[in-house]
């Protein structure tokens, strides 16, 4: 998901997306360990999605602290 799309979401939706992304990463790692994962690049994409969400959350927190 693009950062622009994530910035349009509310804080609650971001928390939900983060939980979903972490669960997805867990499942991908499990599939990788069992040899069931066809495209291992999906693990990296899931990590990047998590990082994007956490970055946007940090930006919002910093904006609130500056006010």
C-alpha positions, 0 to 999 in steps of 0.5 A: 500500500502506498504511503499516500493512501495510508495517510488518508486513513484515520488513526484507528484504521492505521492501528487495524492495518498494522495488526493485519500487516503483522499477522500477514508477515507472521503467516508469510514467515511460517510459509517460508519456513515450511517451504510453502511460500512461492514468492519470498519477496512478499516477506520484504513487501510486508515488512515495508508496509509495516514500516510505512504504517509505523512511520506515519504513526510516528509523524502524527505523534510528533505533530501532536507533540509540537502543538 
